[in-house]
Amino acid sequence: MPSDSLRVGVLTGGGDCPGINAALRAVTKSLTLQHDAEVLGFLDGFRGVVDRNVEPLHYRDVSGILTRGGTILGASNKADPFNYLPRGGADVSAQVMKTYRTLDLDALVAIGGDGTMSIAHRLTDLGVDIVGVPKTIDNDLVGTDRTVGFDTAVSTATDAIDRIHTTAQSHHRVMIVETMGRYSGWIALHAGVASGTDVILLPEIEYEVETVADVCRDRERSGQRFTIVAVAEGARRKEGDYVVQERGDEYTDSIRLGGISRVLADQLREHLDTSIRTTVLGHMQRGGSPTAYDRTLATTLGTRAATLVAEGTTGVMVAVQNDAFTQVPLDEIAGKTRTVPLDDPLIASGLDVGTSFGVAVSDLSEAASHSKPASPIQP
């Protein structure tokens, strides 16, 4: 593919997160400077492709956005062209193909999470040349050890737990902090260990209320009259259901998890007399300026994506594996979720310093559960 003929589209799909603009800057500047390419930015993710809502991206348009959170192009998690919610779930993939051909694009760079990569894979089957750049605070994309946005979300959650630690200690309370992450517990695990949380509850390990209550009682008996619990939004009681904040056809996943902290607080009140408070960190984990790590990760992944496009290598997602940068085929990623393995070194380190994961240590090897229940409960 001749470099002087390159015409490349770029979009940011799914939810927002810190570092997207850094990746967008890297893709655009690298394509412009190194490959003399014309770059077109689609607004609001795949919605911009469907509606042909597009604008040129020049070097100056992406200058000064490295430190900014969010995405200057906008994003949408309701614009799957194969299940286009703005049109009642219709398949509008033909419109995507029409836009791609009408604009005479050589390739499309899709910056997004698991949903975006699944869409990208399906579009490659229709003839779109796509390179993916992984971004999601959840860090749940198969094929890469780190995603853009995760480090910043962990830093934000860690700082919040640090602040809650002091008020918990002052008032001798059990403080439950709920993090995002959907069906993976990466944020809760990393932020929990980083902040010295006493209990960490993950979707991958079904917790036992009695075990959590025992930790609280044991700490009080030993003179530590407070307990900090970090709980991922997808955590659930043993043989229980996920807690759902909202459900409906307006969501790509049909349900929005949330509210487990309040449910857990009610469960613990049946066993404890201690005052219990809850804090839901929510969307603050998505906002703010990206950390230095996320900026450098986004820059490296973005420039690699530009290089692959110029080389004509598509149908892949750029990734980082074992501290090395690589690319993985989209068909190895689509429809899969990267969950926390029970042999993750950070779980072992947490156990070594006395952190509880809501079950007896002897039962940990049998505690993982990856299937979604048929009937999630409301908070």
C-alpha positions as CSV (number, residue, x, y, z in Angstrom):
1,M,0.0,0.0,0.0
2,P,1.8,3.2,-1.1
3,S,2.3,5.5,1.8
4,D,1.5,8.6,-0.2
5,S,-2.0,7.3,-0.9
6,L,-3.0,6.5,2.7
7,R,-6.4,7.6,3.8
8,V,-7.2,6.4,7.3
9,G,-10.2,6.7,9.5
10,V,-10.0,6.6,13.3
11,L,-12.7,6.3,16.0
12,T,-12.9,5.9,19.8
13,G,-15.6,3.4,20.7
14,G,-17.2,2.3,23.9
15,G,-16.9,4.1,27.2
16,D,-14.4,6.9,27.8
17,C,-11.3,6.6,29.8
18,P,-8.0,8.5,30.5
19,G,-5.5,8.0,27.7
20,I,-7.8,7.9,24.7
21,N,-6.7,11.3,23.5
22,A,-3.0,10.3,24.0
23,A,-3.6,7.3,21.7
24,L,-5.6,9.4,19.2
25,R,-2.7,11.9,19.2
26,A,-0.2,9.2,18.5
27,V,-2.1,7.6,15.7
28,T,-2.8,10.9,14.0
29,K,0.7,12.4,14.4
30,S,2.5,9.3,13.4
31,L,0.4,8.7,10.3
32,T,0.7,12.4,9.3
33,L,4.5,12.8,9.9
34,Q,5.8,9.4,9.1
35,H,3.5,8.2,6.4
36,D,2.1,11.4,4.8
37,A,-1.4,10.1,5.4
38,E,-4.7,11.8,5.5
39,V,-6.6,11.1,8.8
40,L,-10.3,11.3,9.2
41,G,-11.9,11.2,12.7
42,F,-15.4,9.7,13.2
43,L,-17.5,11.4,15.9
44,D,-19.0,9.3,18.7
45,G,-17.5,5.9,17.8
46,F,-19.2,3.7,15.3
47,R,-22.2,6.1,15.3
48,G,-20.1,8.5,13.3
49,V,-19.3,5.8,10.7
50,V,-23.0,4.9,10.4
51,D,-24.1,8.5,10.0
52,R,-21.0,9.6,8.1
53,N,-20.3,12.2,10.7
54,V,-16.6,12.8,10.1
55,E,-14.0,15.5,10.2
56,P,-10.4,15.7,9.1
57,L,-7.7,15.4,11.8
58,H,-4.6,17.4,11.2
59,Y,-1.4,17.6,13.3
60,R,-2.6,20.8,15.0
61,D,-6.0,19.2,15.9
62,V,-4.3,16.7,18.2
63,S,-1.6,18.9,19.6
64,G,-2.0,19.6,23.3
65,I,-4.4,16.7,24.0
66,L,-1.9,14.3,25.5
67,T,-2.8,15.2,29.1
68,R,-6.5,15.5,28.6
69,G,-9.0,12.8,29.8
70,G,-11.9,11.6,27.7
71,T,-11.9,11.8,23.9
72,I,-12.1,14.8,21.6
73,L,-14.0,12.7,19.1
74,G,-16.7,11.6,21.5
75,A,-17.7,8.0,22.2
76,S,-20.8,5.8,22.3
77,N,-21.4,2.4,23.8
78,K,-24.8,2.1,22.0
79,A,-23.6,2.2,18.4
80,D,-22.8,-1.4,17.6
81,P,-23.6,-1.4,13.8
82,F,-24.8,-5.0,14.1
83,N,-27.2,-4.1,16.9
84,Y,-27.7,-0.4,16.4
85,L,-29.6,0.7,19.4
86,P,-30.5,4.2,18.0
87,R,-32.5,2.3,15.4
88,G,-34.0,-0.3,17.7
89,G,-31.3,-2.9,17.4
90,A,-31.2,-2.9,13.6
91,D,-28.2,-4.3,11.6
92,V,-26.8,-1.2,9.9
93,S,-23.4,-2.7,9.0
94,A,-24.2,-2.1,5.3
95,Q,-24.1,1.6,6.1
96,V,-20.7,1.2,7.6
97,M,-19.4,-0.4,4.5
98,K,-21.0,2.3,2.4
99,T,-19.2,5.0,4.4
100,Y,-15.9,3.1,4.3
101,R,-16.0,2.8,0.5
102,T,-17.5,6.3,-0.2
103,L,-14.7,7.9,1.8
104,D,-12.2,5.7,0.0
105,L,-10.5,4.6,3.2
106,D,-7.5,2.4,3.2
107,A,-7.9,1.4,6.8
108,L,-9.7,2.1,10.0
109,V,-8.1,2.4,13.5
110,A,-10.5,1.6,16.3
111,I,-9.5,2.6,19.8
112,G,-11.7,0.7,22.2
113,G,-12.4,-2.2,24.5
114,D,-13.8,-5.7,24.1
115,G,-17.1,-4.5,22.5
116,T,-15.2,-2.4,20.0
117,M,-12.8,-5.2,19.1
118,S,-15.7,-7.7,18.6
119,I,-17.3,-5.2,16.2
120,A,-14.0,-4.7,14.5
121,H,-13.6,-8.4,14.0
122,R,-17.0,-8.7,12.4
123,L,-16.3,-5.8,10.1
124,T,-13.1,-7.4,8.9
125,D,-15.2,-10.3,7.6
126,L,-17.1,-7.7,5.5
127,G,-13.9,-6.3,4.1
128,V,-12.9,-3.4,6.3
129,D,-9.2,-3.2,7.1
130,I,-8.9,-2.5,10.8
131,V,-6.2,-2.2,13.4
132,G,-7.4,-2.0,17.0
133,V,-5.9,-0.1,20.0
134,P,-6.9,-1.5,23.4
135,K,-8.4,0.9,25.9
136,T,-10.6,0.2,28.9
137,I,-10.3,0.9,32.6
138,D,-11.4,-2.7,33.2
139,N,-8.2,-4.2,31.7
140,D,-10.4,-7.1,30.6
141,L,-9.3,-7.4,27.0
142,V,-7.9,-10.8,26.0
143,G,-4.5,-10.7,24.3
144,T,-2.9,-7.8,26.1
145,D,-1.6,-7.5,29.7
146,R,-2.5,-3.8,29.9
147,T,-5.1,-1.6,28.4
148,V,-5.0,2.2,28.1
149,G,-6.9,3.7,31.0
150,F,-6.4,1.0,33.5
151,D,-3.4,2.4,35.3
152,T,-5.2,5.8,35.8
153,A,-8.3,4.1,37.1
154,V,-6.3,2.1,39.6
155,S,-4.5,5.2,40.8
156,T,-7.8,7.1,41.2
157,A,-9.3,4.2,43.2
158,T,-6.2,3.8,45.3
159,D,-6.2,7.5,46.2
160,A,-9.9,7.3,47.1
161,I,-9.4,4.2,49.4
162,D,-6.4,6.0,51.0
163,R,-8.7,8.9,51.9
164,I,-11.4,6.6,53.2
165,H,-8.9,4.8,55.3
166,T,-8.5,7.8,57.6
167,T,-12.2,8.4,58.2
168,A,-12.7,4.6,58.8
169,Q,-10.0,4.6,61.4
170,S,-11.3,7.8,63.1
171,H,-14.9,6.5,63.4
172,H,-14.1,2.8,63.9
173,R,-16.2,1.7,60.9
174,V,-16.4,-0.9,58.3
175,M,-16.0,1.0,55.0
176,I,-16.9,-0.7,51.8
177,V,-15.6,0.9,48.5
178,E,-17.1,-0.3,45.2
179,T,-15.0,-0.1,42.1
180,M,-15.8,-0.6,38.4
181,G,-14.6,-3.5,36.3
182,R,-17.8,-5.3,35.1
183,Y,-17.1,-9.1,35.2
184,S,-13.4,-8.8,35.9
185,G,-11.8,-7.7,39.2
186,W,-8.5,-6.1,38.0
187,I,-9.2,-2.6,39.4
188,A,-10.4,-3.9,42.8
189,L,-7.4,-6.2,43.0
190,H,-4.7,-3.7,42.1
191,A,-6.2,-0.8,44.0
192,G,-7.0,-3.0,47.0
193,V,-3.4,-4.3,47.3
194,A,-1.9,-0.9,46.6
195,S,-3.9,0.7,49.4
196,G,-3.6,-2.1,51.9
197,T,-7.2,-3.0,51.9
198,D,-8.2,-5.7,54.5
199,V,-10.7,-7.5,52.2
200,I,-10.8,-7.6,48.4
201,L,-13.9,-9.1,46.8
202,L,-13.6,-10.1,43.1
203,P,-16.1,-11.5,40.5
204,E,-13.7,-14.4,40.0
205,I,-14.1,-15.5,43.7
206,E,-17.5,-15.9,45.1
207,Y,-17.4,-14.5,48.6
208,E,-18.8,-15.9,51.9
209,V,-20.5,-13.2,54.1
210,E,-19.4,-15.1,57.2
211,T,-15.8,-15.0,56.2
212,V,-15.9,-11.3,55.6
213,A,-17.6,-10.7,59.0
214,D,-15.0,-12.8,60.7
215,V,-12.3,-10.6,59.3
216,C,-14.1,-7.5,60.7
217,R,-14.5,-9.2,64.2
218,D,-10.9,-10.4,64.3
219,R,-9.6,-7.0,63.5
220,E,-11.7,-5.4,66.3
221,R,-10.6,-8.0,68.8
222,S,-7.0,-7.3,68.0
223,G,-7.5,-3.5,68.6
224,Q,-7.8,-2.5,64.9
225,R,-11.3,-1.1,65.2
226,F,-11.9,-0.5,61.5
227,T,-12.0,-2.6,58.3
228,I,-11.7,-1.5,54.7
229,V,-13.3,-3.6,52.0
230,A,-12.7,-3.1,48.3
231,V,-15.5,-4.8,46.2
232,A,-15.6,-5.0,42.4
233,E,-19.0,-4.2,41.0
234,G,-19.2,-7.7,39.6
235,A,-18.5,-9.5,42.9
236,R,-21.2,-11.8,44.2
237,R,-22.0,-13.9,47.2
238,K,-21.4,-17.7,47.0
239,E,-24.2,-19.2,44.9
240,G,-25.6,-15.7,44.5
241,D,-26.3,-13.4,41.6
242,Y,-24.7,-10.3,40.2
243,V,-26.2,-7.1,41.6
244,V,-27.7,-5.0,38.8
245,Q,-28.1,-1.2,38.9
246,E,-30.1,-0.9,35.7
247,R,-31.3,-3.1,32.9
248,G,-32.9,-2.4,29.6
249,D,-32.7,-2.6,25.8
250,E,-30.8,0.8,25.8
251,Y,-27.7,-1.0,27.0
252,T,-25.4,-3.0,24.8
253,D,-24.9,-5.6,27.6
254,S,-28.6,-5.3,28.5
255,I,-27.6,-4.7,32.2
256,R,-25.5,-2.3,34.2
257,L,-23.8,-3.8,37.2
258,G,-23.7,-1.7,40.4
259,G,-24.9,-1.6,44.0
260,I,-23.0,-4.6,45.4
261,S,-21.5,-2.4,48.2
262,R,-25.0,-1.6,49.6
263,V,-26.0,-5.3,49.3
264,L,-22.9,-6.4,51.1
265,A,-23.4,-3.8,53.8
266,D,-26.9,-5.2,54.5
267,Q,-25.5,-8.7,54.5
268,L,-22.8,-7.8,57.0
269,R,-25.3,-6.0,59.3
270,E,-26.8,-9.3,60.0
271,H,-23.5,-10.4,61.6
272,L,-22.0,-7.2,63.0
273,D,-22.9,-4.4,65.3
274,T,-20.2,-2.2,63.9
275,S,-21.2,0.9,61.9
276,I,-20.9,0.3,58.2
277,R,-20.7,2.8,55.4
278,T,-20.4,2.4,51.6
279,T,-18.8,4.5,48.8
280,V,-19.3,3.9,45.1
281,L,-16.4,5.4,43.1
282,G,-18.4,5.2,39.9
283,H,-17.4,7.3,36.9
284,M,-14.7,9.2,38.7
285,Q,-12.5,6.2,37.8
286,R,-13.1,7.1,34.1
287,G,-12.1,10.8,34.4
288,G,-9.2,13.0,34.8
289,S,-5.7,13.3,33.3
290,P,-4.0,10.0,32.4
291,T,-1.0,8.8,34.4
292,A,2.5,8.9,32.9
293,Y,2.2,5.2,32.3
294,D,-1.0,5.5,30.4
295,R,0.4,8.3,28.4
296,T,3.4,6.4,27.3
297,L,1.4,3.2,26.8
298,A,-1.1,5.0,24.6
299,T,1.7,6.7,22.6
300,T,3.5,3.5,21.9
301,L,0.4,1.5,21.0
302,G,-0.9,4.4,18.8
303,T,2.3,4.7,16.9
304,R,2.6,0.9,16.4
305,A,-1.0,0.9,15.1
306,A,0.0,3.6,12.6
307,T,3.0,1.6,11.4
308,L,0.9,-1.5,10.9
309,V,-1.6,0.4,8.8
310,A,1.1,1.8,6.7
311,E,2.6,-1.7,6.2
312,G,-0.8,-3.1,5.3
313,T,-1.1,-5.3,8.3
314,T,-4.7,-5.2,9.5
315,G,-7.2,-7.5,11.2
316,V,-5.1,-7.2,14.4
317,M,-5.0,-5.4,17.7
318,V,-1.8,-3.9,19.0
319,A,-0.9,-5.2,22.5
320,V,1.6,-5.5,25.2
321,Q,2.6,-9.0,26.5
322,N,5.3,-9.7,29.0
323,D,6.6,-6.1,28.7
324,A,7.0,-6.5,24.9
325,F,4.8,-4.8,22.3
326,T,3.2,-7.1,19.7
327,Q,-0.1,-7.6,17.8
328,V,-2.8,-10.2,18.1
329,P,-5.4,-11.3,15.5
330,L,-8.9,-9.9,16.2
331,D,-10.4,-13.3,15.9
332,E,-8.5,-14.4,19.0
333,I,-10.0,-11.5,21.0
334,A,-13.6,-11.2,19.9
335,G,-16.3,-12.2,22.3
336,K,-13.8,-13.1,25.1
337,T,-13.2,-11.6,28.6
338,R,-9.9,-11.5,30.4
339,T,-10.6,-12.3,34.0
340,V,-8.2,-12.4,37.0
341,P,-6.7,-15.9,37.3
342,L,-6.6,-17.4,40.8
343,D,-2.8,-17.9,40.4
344,D,-2.2,-14.2,39.7
345,P,0.9,-13.2,41.7
346,L,-0.9,-10.2,43.2
347,I,-3.5,-12.5,44.8
348,A,-0.6,-14.5,46.3
349,S,1.0,-11.3,47.5
350,G,-2.2,-10.2,49.1
351,L,-2.6,-13.4,50.9
352,D,0.9,-13.3,52.2
353,V,0.3,-9.9,53.9
354,G,-3.0,-11.1,55.4
355,T,-5.5,-9.8,52.9
356,S,-8.8,-11.7,52.7
357,F,-10.5,-12.5,49.5
358,G,-13.8,-13.4,51.1
359,V,-13.2,-17.2,51.4
360,A,-11.1,-19.5,53.4
361,V,-7.6,-19.8,51.9
362,S,-8.0,-23.6,51.7
363,D,-11.1,-23.0,49.5
364,L,-9.6,-20.5,47.2
365,S,-8.7,-23.0,44.5
366,E,-12.4,-23.9,44.1
367,A,-13.8,-20.4,44.4
368,A,-13.6,-19.2,40.8
369,S,-16.8,-18.9,38.9
370,H,-17.0,-17.3,35.4
371,S,-20.6,-18.0,34.3
372,K,-23.2,-15.3,34.4
373,P,-26.4,-16.1,36.5
374,A,-29.7,-16.1,34.7
375,S,-31.4,-13.6,37.0
376,P,-29.2,-10.9,38.5
377,I,-30.8,-9.1,41.5
378,Q,-31.5,-5.4,41.9
379,P,-29.8,-3.4,44.7
